């Protein structure tokens, strides 16, 4: 098999507008977003009923997970899906006046390794937080369906894989064409012909044919979801679970912008944290300086520290990890967008950090050289730009 293959894809027969819901790991500090989705969808068939938004993730998710699995089976047994066998879908996602192009297809989890220093064809871009996997395994392990929000990046500066399909889409059968809810923009999907699938596969293999490092796909979004899929396959050895449905996008697509993922701490003593952070970097850092904007209910200020890592996020995160070990009452959230940080930090006991992000052309060289980046280093766009659940695939 190739590294990327067609899949048996399930799509709803109708009402895509209520069916498609944004990735479950978004808006984790904004319950009003998910309440609005619940009100819009109601009891209509929707991926909302097939996922567990992380804002609701708890120590015991069993009741909700059982309901999700039952709803998946009800959709499979009912008249909700059309099955499209042996398919790839060319996708155009319009958001913020830009179009992101991608292809939905199947990867082999035997080709994926999320551990630091991996040499597999598919690798994590950032450190995988191992304690975040078990609750996700609980959700996936008995599920009859997968619904992907995973985006895999390819390094294709000559635009040989995805971009040629743009001019050909008029000759492909339409898969879907609709507006995404909650300011998500618009999305079109087209089933690739057999000939186009073969060309895509050959072009992908050519990207690594002459390279010593056979890194083909870097996980852009959904790293923990893909790690969960890998662990569930390891547990079950179910042949269907060996594969995962993903969307492949080109890192050189003009629509893809790397946005920093900021940090907000809750139930924290801001003065204590900043004082100890400065002391830590003075002792451990080098000559190079990094600047952070920090926000709490009283102050919107600037902090300059000595760098302890190549990227500002690495310097900050390494100290946050240490501080939270000593202060278990402190909670962290990873936030997209400066305005969201500013709003959250009006609450008592909060402290937010805003900082400069990495450039996207640094990603593949960094993975090859260093293995992975600090967790939650970057995001490909804001929360409303994230992938929505649309396609489904049987995994049991």
Secondary structure, DSSP 8 states (H G I E B T S, - for coil): --SSB-EEEEEESS-HHHH-EE-TTS-TT-HHHHHHHHHHHTTSS-GGGGS--GGG--S--HHHHHHHHHHHHHHHHTT-EEEEEEE-EEEEEEETTEEEEEEEEEEEGGGEE-STT--SSEE-SB---GGGHHHHHHHHTT-SEE----EEEE--TT--SSGGGGGGGGGSEEEEEEE-TTT--EEEEEE--HHHHHHHHHHHHHHHTT-SS---EEEEE-HHHHHHHHHHHHHH--GGGGEEEEEEEETT-TT--EEEEEEEEES--HHHHHHHHHHHHHHH--S-EEEEEEE-SS-EEEEEEE-SSSSHHHHHHHHHHHHHHH-TT-EEEEEESHHHHHHHTTSTT-EEEE-----GGGHHHHHHHHS-B-TT-EEES-GGGS-EE--BEE--
